[in-house]
């Protein structure tokens, strides 16, 4: 059971990193120096799906981590 939880944590963490890297929010160095980043816009399509998937994977990672801690004690 311990190894299975560790494997699930590794898979979820790799998935979360990939989802965060696929999001194009703030790409490039233009925003660092004050370039055109002040306009608010809503997420649509794939961007919204990536955002919601990132939240879901993050929550899943937290739940698995809590289960792992409870299992160890």
DRENMAR-89206 format. One record per residue: z, y, x of N, C-alpha, C, CB in turn. Coordinates in Angstrom, 1 decimal. Glycine has a CB too. Example, Ala and Ser with C-alpha at 12.3 -4.5 7.8 and 13.67 -1.06 7.14 Angstrom:
! DRENMAR-89206
n.z = 7.8; n.y = -5.7; n.x = 13.2; ca.z = 7.8; ca.y = -4.5; ca.x = 12.3; c.z = 7.8; c.y = -3.3; c.x = 13.2; cb.z = 9.0; cb.y = -4.5; cb.x = 11.3
n.z = 7.1; n.y = -2.2; n.x = 12.8; ca.z = 7.1; ca.y = -1.1; ca.x = 13.7; c.z = 7.9; c.y = 0.0; c.x = 12.9; cb.z = 5.7; cb.y = -0.6; cb.x = 14.1
END
This chain:
! DRENMAR-89206
n.z = 0.0; n.y = -1.2; n.x = 0.8; ca.z = 0.0; ca.y = 0.0; ca.x = 0.0; c.z = 0.0; c.y = 1.3; c.x = 0.9; cb.z = 1.2; cb.y = 0.0; cb.x = -0.9
n.z = 0.8; n.y = 1.2; n.x = 2.0; ca.z = 0.8; ca.y = 2.4; ca.x = 2.8; c.z = -0.5; c.y = 2.7; c.x = 3.5; cb.z = 1.9; cb.y = 2.1; cb.x = 3.9
n.z = -1.2; n.y = 1.7; n.x = 3.9; ca.z = -2.5; ca.y = 1.9; ca.x = 4.5; c.z = -3.5; c.y = 2.4; c.x = 3.5; cb.z = -3.0; cb.y = 0.5; cb.x = 5.2
n.z = -3.5; n.y = 1.9; n.x = 2.3; ca.z = -4.4; ca.y = 2.3; ca.x = 1.3; c.z = -4.2; c.y = 3.8; c.x = 1.0; cb.z = -4.2; cb.y = 1.5; cb.x = 0.0
n.z = -2.9; n.y = 4.3; n.x = 0.9; ca.z = -2.6; ca.y = 5.7; ca.x = 0.7; c.z = -3.1; c.y = 6.5; c.x = 1.8; cb.z = -1.1; cb.y = 5.9; cb.x = 0.4
n.z = -3.0; n.y = 6.0; n.x = 3.0; ca.z = -3.5; ca.y = 6.8; ca.x = 4.2; c.z = -5.0; c.y = 6.9; c.x = 4.2; cb.z = -3.0; cb.y = 6.1; cb.x = 5.5
n.z = -5.7; n.y = 5.8; n.x = 3.8; ca.z = -7.1; ca.y = 5.9; ca.x = 3.7; c.z = -7.6; c.y = 6.8; c.x = 2.7; cb.z = -7.7; cb.y = 4.5; cb.x = 3.5
n.z = -6.9; n.y = 6.8; n.x = 1.5; ca.z = -7.3; ca.y = 7.8; ca.x = 0.4; c.z = -7.0; c.y = 9.2; c.x = 0.9; cb.z = -6.4; cb.y = 7.5; cb.x = -0.8
n.z = -6.0; n.y = 9.5; n.x = 1.6; ca.z = -5.7; ca.y = 10.8; ca.x = 2.1; c.z = -6.8; c.y = 11.3; c.x = 3.1; cb.z = -4.3; cb.y = 10.9; cb.x = 2.8
n.z = -7.2; n.y = 10.4; n.x = 3.9; ca.z = -8.3; ca.y = 10.7; ca.x = 4.9; c.z = -9.6; c.y = 11.0; c.x = 4.2; cb.z = -8.5; cb.y = 9.6; cb.x = 5.9
n.z = -9.9; n.y = 10.2; n.x = 3.2; ca.z = -11.2; ca.y = 10.4; ca.x = 2.4; c.z = -11.1; c.y = 11.7; c.x = 1.7; cb.z = -11.4; cb.y = 9.3; cb.x = 1.5
n.z = -10.0; n.y = 12.0; n.x = 1.0; ca.z = -9.8; ca.y = 13.3; ca.x = 0.3; c.z = -9.9; c.y = 14.5; c.x = 1.2; cb.z = -8.5; cb.y = 13.3; cb.x = -0.5
n.z = -9.3; n.y = 14.4; n.x = 2.4; ca.z = -9.3; ca.y = 15.5; ca.x = 3.3; c.z = -10.7; c.y = 15.8; c.x = 3.8; cb.z = -8.3; cb.y = 15.3; cb.x = 4.5
n.z = -11.4; n.y = 14.8; n.x = 4.2; ca.z = -12.8; ca.y = 14.9; ca.x = 4.6; c.z = -13.6; c.y = 15.5; c.x = 3.5; cb.z = -13.4; cb.y = 13.6; cb.x = 5.1
n.z = -13.4; n.y = 15.1; n.x = 2.3; ca.z = -14.2; ca.y = 15.6; ca.x = 1.2; c.z = -13.9; c.y = 17.1; c.x = 0.9; cb.z = -13.9; cb.y = 14.8; cb.x = -0.1
n.z = -12.6; n.y = 17.4; n.x = 1.1; ca.z = -12.2; ca.y = 18.8; ca.x = 0.8; c.z = -12.8; c.y = 19.7; c.x = 1.9; cb.z = -10.7; cb.y = 19.0; cb.x = 0.8
n.z = -12.8; n.y = 19.3; n.x = 3.1; ca.z = -13.4; ca.y = 20.1; ca.x = 4.2; c.z = -14.9; c.y = 20.3; c.x = 3.9; cb.z = -13.2; cb.y = 19.4; cb.x = 5.6
n.z = -15.6; n.y = 19.2; n.x = 3.6; ca.z = -17.0; ca.y = 19.3; ca.x = 3.3; c.z = -17.3; c.y = 20.3; c.x = 2.1; cb.z = -17.6; cb.y = 17.9; cb.x = 3.0
n.z = -16.5; n.y = 20.2; n.x = 1.0; ca.z = -16.7; ca.y = 21.1; ca.x = -0.1; c.z = -16.4; c.y = 22.5; c.x = 0.3; cb.z = -15.7; cb.y = 20.7; cb.x = -1.2
n.z = -15.4; n.y = 22.8; n.x = 1.1; ca.z = -15.1; ca.y = 24.2; ca.x = 1.5; c.z = -16.3; c.y = 24.7; c.x = 2.4; cb.z = -13.8; cb.y = 24.3; cb.x = 2.2
n.z = -16.8; n.y = 23.9; n.x = 3.2; ca.z = -17.9; ca.y = 24.3; ca.x = 4.1; c.z = -19.2; c.y = 24.5; c.x = 3.4; cb.z = -18.1; cb.y = 23.3; cb.x = 5.2
n.z = -19.4; n.y = 23.8; n.x = 2.3; ca.z = -20.6; ca.y = 24.0; ca.x = 1.5; c.z = -20.6; c.y = 25.3; c.x = 0.7; cb.z = -20.8; cb.y = 22.8; cb.x = 0.6
n.z = -19.5; n.y = 25.8; n.x = 0.4; ca.z = -19.4; ca.y = 27.1; ca.x = -0.4; c.z = -19.9; c.y = 28.2; c.x = 0.5; cb.z = -18.0; cb.y = 27.3; cb.x = -0.9
n.z = -20.8; n.y = 29.0; n.x = 0.0; ca.z = -21.5; ca.y = 30.0; ca.x = 0.7; c.z = -20.8; c.y = 31.4; c.x = 0.6; cb.z = -22.9; cb.y = 30.2; cb.x = 0.2
n.z = -19.6; n.y = 31.4; n.x = 0.1; ca.z = -18.9; ca.y = 32.7; ca.x = -0.1; c.z = -18.6; c.y = 33.3; c.x = 1.2; cb.z = -17.5; cb.y = 32.4; cb.x = -0.9
n.z = -19.0; n.y = 34.5; n.x = 1.4; ca.z = -18.7; ca.y = 35.3; ca.x = 2.7; c.z = -19.5; c.y = 34.8; c.x = 3.9; cb.z = -17.3; cb.y = 35.3; cb.x = 2.9
n.z = -20.6; n.y = 34.2; n.x = 3.7; ca.z = -21.3; ca.y = 33.6; ca.x = 4.8; c.z = -21.9; c.y = 34.8; c.x = 5.7; cb.z = -22.5; cb.y = 32.7; cb.x = 4.4
n.z = -21.9; n.y = 34.5; n.x = 7.0; ca.z = -22.4; ca.y = 35.5; ca.x = 7.9; c.z = -21.4; c.y = 36.5; c.x = 8.3; cb.z = -23.6; cb.y = 36.3; cb.x = 7.3
n.z = -21.7; n.y = 37.3; n.x = 9.3; ca.z = -20.8; ca.y = 38.3; ca.x = 9.8; c.z = -20.8; c.y = 39.7; c.x = 9.1; cb.z = -21.0; cb.y = 38.5; cb.x = 11.3
n.z = -21.7; n.y = 39.8; n.x = 8.2; ca.z = -21.9; ca.y = 41.1; ca.x = 7.5; c.z = -20.6; c.y = 41.5; c.x = 6.8; cb.z = -23.0; cb.y = 41.0; cb.x = 6.5
n.z = -19.9; n.y = 40.6; n.x = 6.2; ca.z = -18.7; ca.y = 41.0; ca.x = 5.5; c.z = -17.5; c.y = 41.4; c.x = 6.4; cb.z = -18.2; cb.y = 39.9; cb.x = 4.6
n.z = -17.6; n.y = 40.9; n.x = 7.6; ca.z = -16.5; ca.y = 41.2; ca.x = 8.6; c.z = -16.5; c.y = 42.7; c.x = 8.9; cb.z = -16.7; cb.y = 40.4; cb.x = 9.9
n.z = -17.7; n.y = 43.3; n.x = 9.0; ca.z = -17.8; ca.y = 44.7; ca.x = 9.4; c.z = -18.0; c.y = 45.6; c.x = 8.1; cb.z = -19.0; cb.y = 44.9; cb.x = 10.3
n.z = -17.7; n.y = 45.1; n.x = 7.0; ca.z = -17.7; ca.y = 46.0; ca.x = 5.8; c.z = -19.0; c.y = 46.0; c.x = 5.0; cb.z = -17.4; cb.y = 47.3; cb.x = 6.1
n.z = -19.9; n.y = 45.0; n.x = 5.2; ca.z = -21.2; ca.y = 45.0; ca.x = 4.6; c.z = -21.1; c.y = 44.4; c.x = 3.2; cb.z = -22.1; cb.y = 44.2; cb.x = 5.4
n.z = -21.6; n.y = 45.0; n.x = 2.2; ca.z = -21.9; ca.y = 44.6; ca.x = 0.8; c.z = -21.1; c.y = 43.4; c.x = 0.3; cb.z = -23.3; cb.y = 44.3; cb.x = 0.7
n.z = -19.8; n.y = 43.5; n.x = 0.3; ca.z = -19.0; ca.y = 42.4; ca.x = -0.2; c.z = -18.1; c.y = 42.9; c.x = -1.3; cb.z = -18.2; cb.y = 41.8; cb.x = 0.9
n.z = -18.3; n.y = 44.1; n.x = -1.8; ca.z = -17.4; ca.y = 44.6; ca.x = -2.8; c.z = -17.8; c.y = 44.4; c.x = -4.2; cb.z = -17.3; cb.y = 46.1; cb.x = -2.5
n.z = -18.9; n.y = 43.7; n.x = -4.5; ca.z = -19.4; ca.y = 43.5; ca.x = -5.8; c.z = -18.8; c.y = 42.2; c.x = -6.4; cb.z = -20.9; cb.y = 43.5; cb.x = -5.9
n.z = -18.1; n.y = 42.3; n.x = -7.5; ca.z = -17.6; ca.y = 41.1; ca.x = -8.2; c.z = -18.7; c.y = 40.4; c.x = -9.0; cb.z = -16.4; cb.y = 41.4; cb.x = -9.1
n.z = -18.8; n.y = 39.1; n.x = -8.8; ca.z = -19.7; ca.y = 38.4; ca.x = -9.7; c.z = -19.1; c.y = 37.1; c.x = -10.0; cb.z = -21.1; cb.y = 38.2; cb.x = -8.9
n.z = -19.6; n.y = 36.5; n.x = -11.1; ca.z = -19.1; ca.y = 35.2; ca.x = -11.6; c.z = -19.8; c.y = 34.1; c.x = -10.9; cb.z = -19.2; cb.y = 35.1; cb.x = -13.1
n.z = -19.1; n.y = 32.9; n.x = -10.8; ca.z = -19.7; ca.y = 31.7; ca.x = -10.3; c.z = -20.6; c.y = 31.1; c.x = -11.3; cb.z = -18.7; cb.y = 30.8; cb.x = -9.7
n.z = -21.7; n.y = 30.6; n.x = -10.9; ca.z = -22.6; ca.y = 29.9; ca.x = -11.9; c.z = -23.2; c.y = 28.7; c.x = -11.2; cb.z = -23.7; cb.y = 30.9; cb.x = -12.4
n.z = -23.5; n.y = 27.7; n.x = -12.0; ca.z = -24.3; ca.y = 26.5; ca.x = -11.6; c.z = -23.6; c.y = 25.7; c.x = -10.5; cb.z = -25.6; cb.y = 27.0; cb.x = -11.0
n.z = -24.3; n.y = 25.5; n.x = -9.4; ca.z = -23.7; ca.y = 24.6; ca.x = -8.3; c.z = -22.5; c.y = 25.3; c.x = -7.7; cb.z = -24.8; cb.y = 24.4; cb.x = -7.3
n.z = -22.5; n.y = 26.6; n.x = -7.6; ca.z = -21.3; ca.y = 27.3; ca.x = -7.0; c.z = -20.1; c.y = 27.0; c.x = -7.8; cb.z = -21.6; cb.y = 28.8; cb.x = -6.8
n.z = -20.2; n.y = 27.1; n.x = -9.1; ca.z = -19.1; ca.y = 26.8; ca.x = -10.0; c.z = -18.6; c.y = 25.3; c.x = -9.9; cb.z = -19.4; cb.y = 27.1; cb.x = -11.4
n.z = -19.6; n.y = 24.4; n.x = -9.8; ca.z = -19.2; ca.y = 23.0; ca.x = -9.7; c.z = -18.5; c.y = 22.7; c.x = -8.3; cb.z = -20.5; cb.y = 22.2; cb.x = -9.8
n.z = -19.0; n.y = 23.3; n.x = -7.3; ca.z = -18.3; ca.y = 23.2; ca.x = -6.0; c.z = -16.9; c.y = 23.7; c.x = -6.0; cb.z = -19.1; cb.y = 23.9; cb.x = -4.8
n.z = -16.7; n.y = 24.9; n.x = -6.6; ca.z = -15.4; ca.y = 25.5; ca.x = -6.7; c.z = -14.5; c.y = 24.6; c.x = -7.5; cb.z = -15.5; cb.y = 26.9; cb.x = -7.4
n.z = -14.9; n.y = 24.1; n.x = -8.7; ca.z = -14.0; ca.y = 23.3; ca.x = -9.5; c.z = -13.8; c.y = 21.9; c.x = -8.8; cb.z = -14.7; cb.y = 23.1; cb.x = -10.8
n.z = -14.8; n.y = 21.4; n.x = -8.1; ca.z = -14.6; ca.y = 20.2; ca.x = -7.4; c.z = -13.5; c.y = 20.3; c.x = -6.2; cb.z = -15.9; cb.y = 19.6; cb.x = -6.8
n.z = -13.6; n.y = 21.5; n.x = -5.6; ca.z = -12.6; ca.y = 21.7; ca.x = -4.5; c.z = -11.2; c.y = 21.8; c.x = -5.0; cb.z = -13.0; cb.y = 23.1; cb.x = -3.8
n.z = -11.0; n.y = 22.4; n.x = -6.2; ca.z = -9.7; ca.y = 22.5; ca.x = -6.8; c.z = -9.3; c.y = 21.1; c.x = -7.2; cb.z = -9.8; cb.y = 23.4; cb.x = -8.1
n.z = -10.2; n.y = 20.3; n.x = -7.8; ca.z = -9.8; ca.y = 18.9; ca.x = -8.2; c.z = -9.4; c.y = 18.0; c.x = -7.0; cb.z = -11.0; cb.y = 18.3; cb.x = -8.9
n.z = -10.2; n.y = 18.1; n.x = -5.9; ca.z = -9.9; ca.y = 17.4; ca.x = -4.7; c.z = -8.6; c.y = 17.8; c.x = -4.1; cb.z = -11.0; cb.y = 17.4; cb.x = -3.7
n.z = -8.3; n.y = 19.1; n.x = -4.1; ca.z = -7.0; ca.y = 19.7; ca.x = -3.6; c.z = -5.8; c.y = 19.2; c.x = -4.3; cb.z = -7.1; cb.y = 21.2; cb.x = -3.6
n.z = -6.0; n.y = 19.2; n.x = -5.7; ca.z = -4.9; ca.y = 18.7; ca.x = -6.5; c.z = -4.7; c.y = 17.2; c.x = -6.3; cb.z = -5.1; cb.y = 18.9; cb.x = -8.0
n.z = -5.8; n.y = 16.4; n.x = -6.2; ca.z = -5.7; ca.y = 15.0; ca.x = -5.9; c.z = -5.0; c.y = 14.7; c.x = -4.6; cb.z = -7.1; cb.y = 14.4; cb.x = -5.9
n.z = -5.3; n.y = 15.5; n.x = -3.6; ca.z = -4.7; ca.y = 15.3; ca.x = -2.3; c.z = -3.2; c.y = 15.6; c.x = -2.3; cb.z = -5.4; cb.y = 16.3; cb.x = -1.2
n.z = -2.8; n.y = 16.6; n.x = -3.0; ca.z = -1.4; ca.y = 16.9; ca.x = -3.2; c.z = -0.7; c.y = 15.8; c.x = -3.9; cb.z = -1.2; cb.y = 18.2; cb.x = -3.9
n.z = -1.3; n.y = 15.2; n.x = -5.0; ca.z = -0.7; ca.y = 14.1; ca.x = -5.7; c.z = -0.5; c.y = 12.9; c.x = -4.9; cb.z = -1.5; cb.y = 13.8; cb.x = -7.0
n.z = -1.6; n.y = 12.5; n.x = -4.1; ca.z = -1.5; ca.y = 11.4; ca.x = -3.3; c.z = -0.5; c.y = 11.6; c.x = -2.2; cb.z = -2.9; cb.y = 11.1; cb.x = -2.6
n.z = -0.4; n.y = 12.8; n.x = -1.6; ca.z = 0.6; ca.y = 13.1; ca.x = -0.6; c.z = 2.1; c.y = 12.9; c.x = -1.2; cb.z = 0.5; cb.y = 14.5; cb.x = -0.1
n.z = 2.3; n.y = 13.4; n.x = -2.4; ca.z = 3.6; ca.y = 13.2; ca.x = -3.0; c.z = 3.9; c.y = 11.7; c.x = -3.3; cb.z = 3.7; cb.y = 14.0; cb.x = -4.3
n.z = 2.9; n.y = 11.0; n.x = -3.7; ca.z = 3.1; ca.y = 9.6; ca.x = -4.0; c.z = 3.4; c.y = 8.9; c.x = -2.6; cb.z = 1.8; cb.y = 8.9; cb.x = -4.6
n.z = 2.8; n.y = 9.3; n.x = -1.6; ca.z = 3.0; ca.y = 8.7; ca.x = -0.3; c.z = 4.4; c.y = 8.9; c.x = 0.2; cb.z = 2.0; cb.y = 9.2; cb.x = 0.8
n.z = 4.9; n.y = 10.2; n.x = 0.0; ca.z = 6.3; ca.y = 10.5; ca.x = 0.5; c.z = 7.3; c.y = 9.8; c.x = -0.4; cb.z = 6.5; cb.y = 12.1; cb.x = 0.3
n.z = 7.1; n.y = 9.6; n.x = -1.6; ca.z = 8.0; ca.y = 8.9; ca.x = -2.5; c.z = 8.0; c.y = 7.4; c.x = -2.1; cb.z = 7.7; cb.y = 9.1; cb.x = -4.0
n.z = 6.8; n.y = 6.9; n.x = -1.8; ca.z = 6.7; ca.y = 5.5; ca.x = -1.4; c.z = 7.5; c.y = 5.2; c.x = -0.1; cb.z = 5.2; cb.y = 5.1; cb.x = -1.2
n.z = 7.5; n.y = 6.2; n.x = 0.8; ca.z = 8.1; ca.y = 6.0; ca.x = 2.1; c.z = 9.7; c.y = 6.0; c.x = 2.0; cb.z = 7.7; cb.y = 7.0; cb.x = 3.1
n.z = 10.2; n.y = 6.7; n.x = 1.0; ca.z = 11.6; ca.y = 6.8; ca.x = 0.9; c.z = 12.2; c.y = 5.7; c.x = 0.0; cb.z = 12.0; cb.y = 8.1; cb.x = 0.3
END
